[in-house]
Structure formats: C-alpha cells, structure tokens
Amino acid sequence: MVKFTHNIYTKAIALFFAIVFFSCQGNIDDINRMQRVSLEPAGIAENINLKHTDSGKVVLHLISNKMVDFSNKDFSYTTFPKGLEVHIYDDKQQKTTITSDYAIIYSDTDLIDLRENVKIVTHDGKVLIAKQLYYDQKTEWIFTNDEYKYEAEDGGYNIGKGGFDANQDMSIFSSLDNDGQQYIDD
C-alpha cells in the first residue's frame, strides 16, 4: 500500500511540475514576443519622395531609399539607414541641398544626426563636408566635433580637425584647430 501511494504522489508531483513548467514556458514565450514587438519599429517606408509645402510653395523635398520610424519608443526617433537627400527652399525658392549616407532624427529634442559622407551645399555656393554633422532644428544651428571641410562661395576654404559650428546658412561660423584661406573685403 505504501508503494502504491508513493507512485501516486510521485506522479502528482511530476504532473504539478510539468504544468508549472509549461505554463511558465507559455509566459516566457509571451514575454519574448512582447520584447520583440517593443524592439520593432512602428513603421518602415521605402523609396520615399516627400515634398512639404507652405502656402503652395515647396519648402522641403526629402528623398530616401528607406525610413524606419521608432515613434513607438519612449525616446522616439526616425532613422534613414540608407541615407537621405534633402532640398530646402527659402522664401525666394533658393535651394540648399543636404546629403548623408545615414541619418537619425530625434523627435523629442529636434536634433538631426547626419553620418558618413555628409555634404551641405547652400544656394549661394557654400559647401560643408563632414563625417558627422548635427543640426539643431530649434536653434537652427549646425555643429560637429569631427573633421570637416568648408568651402566659401568666393573660393576661400577652411579645413578643421577640432569642430565647427554655424548658423543654418553658414553666414556665421566658428571653428577650432583649422587651416584655410579666407578672402576679406577691405
């Protein structure tokens, strides 16, 4: 009789552990699925050709092969993993072009992080080339701590190693640790 009872207890304990294990496994699968979903972007867009207008005039034209939207995150952002090309038009419809191989736009801070082969060409012929460049949309300010090359419309240039910051049309700028040539009118 004791042996029979022992087998029932053993089977009951084994069944209990099997139920607990499989129910926990289901919870683990649910947790893993939720974690995967939380890592997934809110959306992905390919072959983007976006034009933003104001009062019937194009003010921004964005072209990119891929955009990944992470607006579902606590600190939301959007990436352009295959780069982007942006044309910005001023009130006179003069165009400034910005290109980079990779970009991130941080929604909460209005900061744009452009990376790899960054190039800005203003409507008046100024060119800025950098490995990485930031643009603060709130202050309309451009800056980098990396090497850069700046070419003015008059042929002057500046090659820097220690950083650069400027207003968005690069009419005011400052740079550190640089060499270059500037032409100054008397």
C-alpha positions, -999 to 999 in steps of 0.1 A, spaced: 0 0 0 28 24 8 44 17 -26 11 25 -44 7 58 -25 43 67 -33 37 62 -70 5 84 -69 25 112 -51 54 109 -75 30 111 -105 11 140 -89 44 159 -82 56 152 -117 23 164 -132 24 195 -110 59 204 -122 50 197 -158 20 221 -155 41 248 -138 69 244 -164 47 245 -194 26 274 -180 59 293 -173 71 284 -208 40 300 -222 46 331 -201 82 332 -213 71 329 -249 47 358 -243 74 379 -227 98 372 -255 71 381 -280 64 413 -262 101 422 -261 104 415 -298 74 438 -305 89 465 -283 121 464 -304 102 465 -337 97 499 -354 63 515 -356 67 516 -394 91 512 -423 89 532 -456 108 526 -488 115 548 -518 104 580 -501 99 611 -522 83 636 -498 75 672 -506 64 696 -479 47 728 -490 37 760 -473 13 784 -490 16 765 -522 54 766 -523 77 736 -518 98 743 -487 114 708 -482 119 679 -505 131 646 -489 143 616 -509 154 584 -493 155 547 -501 144 537 -466 130 553 -434 125 534 -402 101 550 -377 106 543 -340 79 567 -327 66 539 -305 97 543 -282 98 564 -250 126 584 -267 112 584 -303 134 587 -334 134 580 -371 164 565 -390 174 567 -426 197 537 -428 204 540 -465 209 577 -464 190 607 -475 189 637 -497 171 669 -486 164 700 -506 154 730 -485 139 761 -502 140 796 -487 114 824 -493 129 831 -527 128 794 -536 166 792 -535 177 756 -528 201 742 -502 209 705 -505 219 682 -477 231 646 -483 244 618 -460 247 581 -460 229 577 -427 207 599 -406 187 599 -373 161 624 -364 153 626 -326 117 637 -323 119 648 -286 149 670 -290 145 681 -326 181 671 -332 192 656 -365 223 634 -366 238 631 -401 266 605 -406 290 594 -432 297 615 -463 277 645 -451 276 673 -475 257 706 -475 256 728 -505 239 762 -499 221 782 -526 249 807 -527 277 781 -532 290 774 -497 299 737 -492 304 719 -459 317 683 -459 320 662 -427 320 627 -414 293 635 -389 272 667 -385 244 677 -362 216 701 -369 195 716 -340 162 724 -355 151 746 -326 181 769 -328 187 764 -365 224 756 -357 249 732 -374 278 717 -355 303 689 -354 333 678 -333 348 658 -362 370 668 -391 353 689 -417 360 710 -448 342 743 -455 344 759 -489 331 795 -493 315 808 -524 345 831 -531 370 802 -532 381 805 -496 382 774 -476 387 760 -441 398 725 -431 393 718 -394 401 690 -371 385 701 -338 350 711 -346 327 735 -364 295 753 -356 274 777 -376 240 791 -382 220 773 -409 231 794 -438 267 794 -426 269 832 -427 282 830 -390 306 802 -381 333 793 -358 359 765 -360 387 751 -339 421 738 -349 419 746 -386 439 757 -416 425 776 -445 423 806 -467 397 834 -464 392 864 -486 382 896 -468 369 927 -485 385 959 -474 
